[in-house]
């Protein structure tokens, strides 16, 4: 967690803050611990804590300004990103880091339908 905090403190605020946090986690020295914490018998508390590290003011999401819905937009964004990262780890990083982060970015910006023509 300390590595994530330090890395995020160095970054400019952007909609890529979640991906920046995932990049911080994508280090060999963290993978064994992450596989345990994010695995089938992992820690739901860890995911909650990870979400808290990526605070609302760090995200500059291009979402409609609707105070009653904003928490849902943010939860969707964080949960989806972390779930995709977890799946990627479970699949033994079957995509390169670059491919994975590009996929996550494309899914947010263009959606799944952008892959239907491939």
N, CA and C atoms as an extended XYZ file, in Angstrom:
354
Properties=species:S:1:pos:R:3:atomname:S:1:resname:S:1:resid:I:1 pbc="F F F"
N         0.818       -1.193        0.000 N   UNK     1
C         0.000        0.000        0.000 CA  UNK     1
C         0.859        1.253        0.000 C   UNK     1
N         1.974        1.189        0.704 N   UNK     2
C         2.845        2.359        0.753 CA  UNK     2
C         3.375        2.714       -0.628 C   UNK     2
N         3.715        1.691       -1.426 N   UNK     3
C         4.191        1.947       -2.788 CA  UNK     3
C         3.128        2.657       -3.610 C   UNK     3
N         1.891        2.218       -3.465 N   UNK     4
C         0.802        2.833       -4.212 CA  UNK     4
C         0.635        4.286       -3.795 C   UNK     4
N         0.629        4.526       -2.499 N   UNK     5
C         0.472        5.894       -1.999 CA  UNK     5
C         1.577        6.800       -2.541 C   UNK     5
N         2.807        6.315       -2.488 N   UNK     6
C         3.937        7.117       -2.958 CA  UNK     6
C         3.831        7.404       -4.450 C   UNK     6
N         3.506        6.370       -5.235 N   UNK     7
C         3.398        6.553       -6.685 CA  UNK     7
C         2.270        7.502       -7.049 C   UNK     7
N         1.127        7.344       -6.397 N   UNK     8
C        -0.011        8.210       -6.707 CA  UNK     8
C         0.245        9.651       -6.284 C   UNK     8
N         1.000        9.844       -5.231 N   UNK     9
C         1.323       11.195       -4.785 CA  UNK     9
C         2.169       11.933       -5.822 C   UNK     9
N         2.942       11.193       -6.606 N   UNK    10
C         3.806       11.783       -7.624 CA  UNK    10
C         3.051       12.114       -8.911 C   UNK    10
N         1.899       11.499       -9.100 N   UNK    11
C         1.167       11.631      -10.363 CA  UNK    11
C         0.246       12.834      -10.351 C   UNK    11
N         0.010       13.363      -11.551 N   UNK    12
C        -1.007       14.395      -11.718 CA  UNK    12
C        -2.366       13.730      -11.645 C   UNK    12
N        -3.355       14.481      -11.205 N   UNK    13
C        -4.709       13.960      -11.176 CA  UNK    13
C        -5.181       13.727      -12.601 C   UNK    13
N        -5.766       12.559      -12.837 N   UNK    14
C        -6.287       12.271      -14.167 CA  UNK    14
C        -7.267       11.120      -14.084 C   UNK    14
N        -7.916       10.859      -15.214 N   UNK    15
C        -8.825        9.723      -15.242 CA  UNK    15
C        -8.050        8.409      -15.273 C   UNK    15
N        -6.735        8.483      -15.417 N   UNK    16
C        -5.907        7.275      -15.446 CA  UNK    16
C        -5.358        6.920      -14.070 C   UNK    16
N        -5.855        7.546      -13.026 N   UNK    17
C        -5.343        7.288      -11.687 CA  UNK    17
C        -5.489        5.820      -11.307 C   UNK    17
N        -6.596        5.200      -11.676 N   UNK    18
C        -6.793        3.781      -11.364 CA  UNK    18
C        -5.748        2.944      -12.088 C   UNK    18
N        -5.540        3.234      -13.373 N   UNK    19
C        -4.519        2.501      -14.114 CA  UNK    19
C        -3.135        2.758      -13.535 C   UNK    19
N        -2.879        3.976      -13.083 N   UNK    20
C        -1.598        4.273      -12.446 CA  UNK    20
C        -1.409        3.411      -11.200 C   UNK    20
N        -2.478        3.267      -10.414 N   UNK    21
C        -2.400        2.426       -9.210 CA  UNK    21
C        -2.156        0.974       -9.595 C   UNK    21
N        -2.814        0.511      -10.646 N   UNK    22
C        -2.602       -0.868      -11.086 CA  UNK    22
C        -1.183       -1.067      -11.609 C   UNK    22
N        -0.652       -0.052      -12.283 N   UNK    23
C         0.748       -0.123      -12.729 CA  UNK    23
C         1.675       -0.291      -11.521 C   UNK    23
N         1.376        0.405      -10.434 N   UNK    24
C         2.186        0.298       -9.220 CA  UNK    24
C         2.160       -1.134       -8.686 C   UNK    24
N         1.007       -1.779       -8.835 N   UNK    25
C         0.871       -3.156       -8.333 CA  UNK    25
C         1.538       -4.167       -9.252 C   UNK    25
N         1.732       -3.803      -10.498 N   UNK    26
C         2.289       -4.720      -11.490 CA  UNK    26
C         3.811       -4.758      -11.409 C   UNK    26
N         4.296       -5.147      -10.252 N   UNK    27
C         5.739       -5.287      -10.038 CA  UNK    27
C         5.995       -6.667       -9.485 C   UNK    27
N         7.082       -7.279       -9.915 N   UNK    28
C         7.389       -8.649       -9.499 CA  UNK    28
C         7.373       -8.831       -7.985 C   UNK    28
N         7.876       -7.844       -7.262 N   UNK    29
C         7.969       -7.991       -5.812 CA  UNK    29
C         6.602       -7.990       -5.133 C   UNK    29
N         5.558       -7.545       -5.848 N   UNK    30
C         4.219       -7.506       -5.265 CA  UNK    30
C         3.340       -8.677       -5.689 C   UNK    30
N         3.701       -9.392       -6.745 N   UNK    31
C         2.791      -10.355       -7.343 CA  UNK    31
C         2.413      -11.517       -6.437 C   UNK    31
N         3.330      -12.053       -5.670 N   UNK    32
C         3.014      -13.175       -4.792 CA  UNK    32
C         1.976      -12.763       -3.749 C   UNK    32
N         2.191      -11.612       -3.148 N   UNK    33
C         1.258      -11.102       -2.141 CA  UNK    33
C        -0.088      -10.778       -2.790 C   UNK    33
N        -0.061      -10.143       -3.960 N   UNK    34
C        -1.304       -9.780       -4.641 CA  UNK    34
C        -2.110      -10.999       -5.037 C   UNK    34
N        -1.436      -12.032       -5.511 N   UNK    35
C        -2.151      -13.255       -5.864 CA  UNK    35
C        -2.864      -13.834       -4.649 C   UNK    35
N        -2.247      -13.733       -3.503 N   UNK    36
C        -2.882      -14.224       -2.275 CA  UNK    36
C        -4.037      -13.318       -1.852 C   UNK    36
N        -3.820      -12.013       -1.870 N   UNK    37
C        -4.850      -11.071       -1.415 CA  UNK    37
C        -6.035      -10.954       -2.377 C   UNK    37
N        -5.767      -11.100       -3.665 N   UNK    38
C        -6.826      -10.945       -4.659 CA  UNK    38
C        -7.360      -12.277       -5.170 C   UNK    38
N        -6.805      -13.375       -4.700 N   UNK    39
C        -7.228      -14.702       -5.139 CA  UNK    39
C        -8.586      -15.095       -4.588 C   UNK    39
N        -9.002      -16.311       -4.913 N   UNK    40
C       -10.309      -16.815       -4.494 CA  UNK    40
C       -10.500      -16.796       -2.982 C   UNK    40
N        -9.430      -16.980       -2.254 N   UNK    41
C        -9.522      -16.985       -0.793 CA  UNK    41
C        -8.863      -15.741       -0.209 C   UNK    41
N        -8.851      -14.710       -1.006 N   UNK    42
C        -8.183      -13.477       -0.631 CA  UNK    42
C        -8.961      -12.650        0.371 C   UNK    42
N        -8.603      -11.409        0.441 N   UNK    43
C        -9.136      -10.518        1.456 CA  UNK    43
C       -10.036       -9.435        0.857 C   UNK    43
N       -11.351       -9.506        1.127 N   UNK    44
C       -12.231       -8.426        0.684 CA  UNK    44
C       -11.837       -7.079        1.315 C   UNK    44
N       -11.262       -7.139        2.497 N   UNK    45
C       -10.799       -5.911        3.160 CA  UNK    45
C        -9.699       -5.235        2.363 C   UNK    45
N        -8.845       -6.029        1.747 N   UNK    46
C        -7.769       -5.467        0.950 CA  UNK    46
C        -8.352       -4.663       -0.217 C   UNK    46
N        -9.361       -5.209       -0.881 N   UNK    47
C        -9.989       -4.488       -1.988 CA  UNK    47
C       -10.616       -3.189       -1.512 C   UNK    47
N       -11.273       -3.234       -0.363 N   UNK    48
C       -11.861       -2.011        0.197 CA  UNK    48
C       -10.785       -0.976        0.479 C   UNK    48
N        -9.700       -1.434        1.063 N   UNK    49
C        -8.605       -0.521        1.400 CA  UNK    49
C        -7.959        0.050        0.136 C   UNK    49
N        -7.822       -0.798       -0.870 N   UNK    50
C        -7.251       -0.354       -2.136 CA  UNK    50
C        -8.137        0.721       -2.765 C   UNK    50
N        -9.439        0.528       -2.718 N   UNK    51
C       -10.366        1.535       -3.251 CA  UNK    51
C       -10.244        2.851       -2.488 C   UNK    51
N       -10.030        2.761       -1.187 N   UNK    52
C        -9.902        3.986       -0.391 CA  UNK    52
C        -8.636        4.759       -0.739 C   UNK    52
N        -7.592        4.050       -1.160 N   UNK    53
C        -6.340        4.726       -1.518 CA  UNK    53
C        -6.509        5.583       -2.766 C   UNK    53
N        -7.423        5.178       -3.624 N   UNK    54
C        -7.708        5.951       -4.825 CA  UNK    54
C        -8.915        6.816       -4.473 C   UNK    54
N        -8.649        7.951       -3.908 N   UNK    55
C        -9.723        8.782       -3.369 CA  UNK    55
C       -10.471        9.520       -4.475 C   UNK    55
N       -11.648        9.987       -4.135 N   UNK    56
C       -12.510       10.656       -5.105 CA  UNK    56
C       -11.838       11.864       -5.735 C   UNK    56
N       -11.100       12.617       -4.952 N   UNK    57
C       -10.483       13.821       -5.513 CA  UNK    57
C        -9.342       13.490       -6.468 C   UNK    57
N        -8.867       12.244       -6.472 N   UNK    58
C        -7.802       11.861       -7.398 CA  UNK    58
C        -8.347       11.488       -8.768 C   UNK    58
N        -9.633       11.215       -8.837 N   UNK    59
C       -10.224       10.799      -10.101 CA  UNK    59
C       -10.847       11.987      -10.814 C   UNK    59
N       -10.473       12.161      -12.041 N   UNK    60
C       -11.123       13.166      -12.872 CA  UNK    60
C       -11.847       12.413      -13.979 C   UNK    60
N       -12.971       11.846      -13.606 N   UNK    61
C       -13.734       11.060      -14.557 CA  UNK    61
C       -14.656       11.959      -15.353 C   UNK    61
N       -14.821       11.630      -16.600 N   UNK    62
C       -15.722       12.382      -17.465 CA  UNK    62
C       -17.115       11.764      -17.334 C   UNK    62
N       -17.760       12.052      -16.223 N   UNK    63
C       -19.094       11.514      -15.963 CA  UNK    63
C       -20.058       12.682      -15.758 C   UNK    63
N       -21.349       12.428      -16.011 N   UNK    64
C       -22.327       13.495      -15.786 CA  UNK    64
C       -22.282       13.980      -14.338 C   UNK    64
N       -22.415       15.270      -14.167 N   UNK    65
C       -22.414       15.846      -12.819 CA  UNK    65
C       -23.778       15.633      -12.182 C   UNK    65
N       -23.856       14.587      -11.402 N   UNK    66
C       -25.094       14.241      -10.733 CA  UNK    66
C       -24.719       13.728       -9.346 C   UNK    66
N       -24.795       14.578       -8.336 N   UNK    67
C       -24.323       14.200       -7.001 CA  UNK    67
C       -24.903       12.891       -6.466 C   UNK    67
N       -26.143       12.579       -6.814 N   UNK    68
C       -26.728       11.338       -6.301 CA  UNK    68
C       -26.186       10.110       -7.024 C   UNK    68
N       -25.703       10.273       -8.258 N   UNK    69
C       -25.180        9.131       -9.023 CA  UNK    69
C       -23.662        9.024       -9.016 C   UNK    69
N       -22.959       10.107       -8.731 N   UNK    70
C       -21.497       10.106       -8.787 CA  UNK    70
C       -20.855        8.970       -7.991 C   UNK    70
N       -21.294        8.681       -6.762 N   UNK    71
C       -20.675        7.553       -6.039 CA  UNK    71
C       -20.812        6.226       -6.789 C   UNK    71
N       -21.894        6.058       -7.524 N   UNK    72
C       -22.094        4.835       -8.302 CA  UNK    72
C       -21.160        4.779       -9.500 C   UNK    72
N       -20.963        5.920      -10.158 N   UNK    73
C       -20.029        5.980      -11.280 CA  UNK    73
C       -18.615        5.618      -10.817 C   UNK    73
N       -18.232        6.178       -9.695 N   UNK    74
C       -16.882        5.943       -9.171 CA  UNK    74
C       -16.726        4.487       -8.748 C   UNK    74
N       -17.724        3.929       -8.075 N   UNK    75
C       -17.670        2.530       -7.674 CA  UNK    75
C       -17.578        1.615       -8.893 C   UNK    75
N       -18.339        1.927       -9.931 N   UNK    76
C       -18.274        1.155      -11.170 CA  UNK    76
C       -16.862        1.175      -11.742 C   UNK    76
N       -16.295        2.351      -11.822 N   UNK    77
C       -14.959        2.518      -12.400 CA  UNK    77
C       -13.899        1.762      -11.593 C   UNK    77
N       -13.910        1.952      -10.282 N   UNK    78
C       -12.916        1.302       -9.424 CA  UNK    78
C       -13.108       -0.212       -9.386 C   UNK    78
N       -14.328       -0.655       -9.180 N   UNK    79
C       -14.598       -2.092       -9.071 CA  UNK    79
C       -14.266       -2.824      -10.361 C   UNK    79
N       -14.644       -2.224      -11.476 N   UNK    80
C       -14.359       -2.855      -12.768 CA  UNK    80
C       -12.859       -2.952      -13.010 C   UNK    80
N       -12.144       -1.882      -12.759 N   UNK    81
C       -10.691       -1.898      -12.968 CA  UNK    81
C       -10.015       -2.942      -12.091 C   UNK    81
N       -10.379       -2.971      -10.827 N   UNK    82
C        -9.757       -3.931       -9.905 CA  UNK    82
C       -10.153       -5.364      -10.239 C   UNK    82
N       -11.375       -5.562      -10.681 N   UNK    83
C       -11.818       -6.893      -11.064 CA  UNK    83
C       -11.069       -7.380      -12.306 C   UNK    83
N       -10.879       -6.502      -13.272 N   UNK    84
C       -10.113       -6.871      -14.471 CA  UNK    84
C        -8.664       -7.191      -14.110 C   UNK    84
N        -8.093       -6.404      -13.216 N   UNK    85
C        -6.713       -6.652      -12.778 CA  UNK    85
C        -6.616       -8.013      -12.088 C   UNK    85
N        -7.581       -8.302      -11.245 N   UNK    86
C        -7.618       -9.588      -10.534 CA  UNK    86
C        -7.703      -10.747      -11.534 C   UNK    86
N        -8.572      -10.622      -12.533 N   UNK    87
C        -8.701      -11.654      -13.562 CA  UNK    87
C        -7.399      -11.827      -14.325 C   UNK    87
N        -6.765      -10.738      -14.650 N   UNK    88
C        -5.496      -10.776      -15.381 CA  UNK    88
C        -4.443      -11.534      -14.579 C   UNK    88
N        -4.386      -11.288      -13.271 N   UNK    89
C        -3.440      -12.020      -12.421 CA  UNK    89
C        -3.798      -13.503      -12.363 C   UNK    89
N        -5.092      -13.808      -12.234 N   UNK    90
C        -5.526      -15.211      -12.173 CA  UNK    90
C        -5.202      -15.947      -13.463 C   UNK    90
N        -5.203      -15.228      -14.562 N   UNK    91
C        -4.896      -15.837      -15.866 CA  UNK    91
C        -3.391      -15.811      -16.147 C   UNK    91
N        -2.615      -15.615      -15.088 N   UNK    92
C        -1.153      -15.637      -15.185 CA  UNK    92
C        -0.624      -14.575      -16.146 C   UNK    92
N        -1.287      -13.402      -16.141 N   UNK    93
C        -0.865      -12.283      -16.976 CA  UNK    93
C        -0.711      -12.721      -18.429 C   UNK    93
N        -1.790      -13.303      -18.954 N   UNK    94
C        -1.770      -13.823      -20.318 CA  UNK    94
C        -1.661      -12.734      -21.390 C   UNK    94
N        -1.860      -11.502      -21.025 N   UNK    95
C        -1.598      -10.360      -21.894 CA  UNK    95
C        -0.382       -9.630      -21.343 C   UNK    95
N         0.355       -8.987      -22.208 N   UNK    96
C         1.464       -8.180      -21.712 CA  UNK    96
C         0.874       -7.022      -20.903 C   UNK    96
N         1.691       -6.398      -20.079 N   UNK    97
C         1.227       -5.254      -19.293 CA  UNK    97
C         0.658       -4.171      -20.201 C   UNK    97
N         1.355       -3.894      -21.294 N   UNK    98
C         0.901       -2.859      -22.220 CA  UNK    98
C        -0.453       -3.217      -22.819 C   UNK    98
N        -0.607       -4.491      -23.241 N   UNK    99
C        -1.883       -4.921      -23.816 CA  UNK    99
C        -3.018       -4.815      -22.795 C   UNK    99
N        -2.726       -5.235      -21.572 N   UNK   100
C        -3.760       -5.207      -20.540 CA  UNK   100
C        -4.212       -3.779      -20.246 C   UNK   100
N        -3.269       -2.874      -20.021 N   UNK   101
C        -3.642       -1.501      -19.678 CA  UNK   101
C        -4.309       -0.785      -20.852 C   UNK   101
N        -3.904       -1.136      -22.065 N   UNK   102
C        -4.578       -0.576      -23.239 CA  UNK   102
C        -6.013       -1.100      -23.318 C   UNK   102
N        -6.210       -2.389      -23.030 N   UNK   103
C        -7.543       -2.976      -23.021 CA  UNK   103
C        -8.446       -2.267      -22.021 C   UNK   103
N        -7.957       -2.080      -20.801 N   UNK   104
C        -8.750       -1.401      -19.766 CA  UNK   104
C        -9.114        0.004      -20.228 C   UNK   104
N        -8.151        0.716      -20.744 N   UNK   105
C        -8.397        2.080      -21.212 CA  UNK   105
C        -9.416        2.092      -22.347 C   UNK   105
N        -9.265        1.182      -23.308 N   UNK   106
C       -10.198        1.114      -24.433 CA  UNK   106
C       -11.606        0.729      -23.987 C   UNK   106
N       -11.709       -0.173      -23.031 N   UNK   107
C       -13.031       -0.571      -22.545 CA  UNK   107
C       -13.757        0.614      -21.930 C   UNK   107
N       -13.047        1.466      -21.218 N   UNK   108
C       -13.676        2.650      -20.635 CA  UNK   108
C       -14.009        3.692      -21.686 C   UNK   108
N       -13.120        3.890      -22.623 N   UNK   109
C       -13.334        4.972      -23.571 CA  UNK   109
C       -14.238        4.580      -24.745 C   UNK   109
N       -14.184        3.299      -25.163 N   UNK   110
C       -14.929        2.896      -26.371 CA  UNK   110
C       -15.940        1.790      -26.117 C   UNK   110
N       -15.790        1.073      -25.013 N   UNK   111
C       -16.724       -0.002      -24.693 CA  UNK   111
C       -16.366       -1.314      -25.370 C   UNK   111
N       -17.127       -2.322      -25.065 N   UNK   112
C       -16.904       -3.676      -25.588 CA  UNK   112
C       -17.198       -3.740      -27.081 C   UNK   112
N       -18.145       -2.950      -27.536 N   UNK   113
C       -18.536       -3.026      -28.943 CA  UNK   113
C       -17.390       -2.678      -29.891 C   UNK   113
N       -16.400       -1.946      -29.427 N   UNK   114
C       -15.270       -1.623      -30.285 CA  UNK   114
C       -14.471       -2.863      -30.655 C   UNK   114
N       -14.645       -3.965      -29.925 N   UNK   115
C       -13.932       -5.205      -30.217 CA  UNK   115
C       -14.766       -6.172      -31.046 C   UNK   115
N       -16.002       -5.834      -31.337 N   UNK   116
C       -16.875       -6.761      -32.069 CA  UNK   116
C       -16.501       -6.917      -33.535 C   UNK   116
N       -15.757       -5.974      -34.080 N   UNK   117
C       -15.350       -6.053      -35.491 CA  UNK   117
C       -14.012       -6.731      -35.687 C   UNK   117
N       -13.355       -7.143      -34.613 N   UNK   118
C       -12.022       -7.741      -34.750 CA  UNK   118
C       -12.102       -9.193      -35.110 C   UNK   118
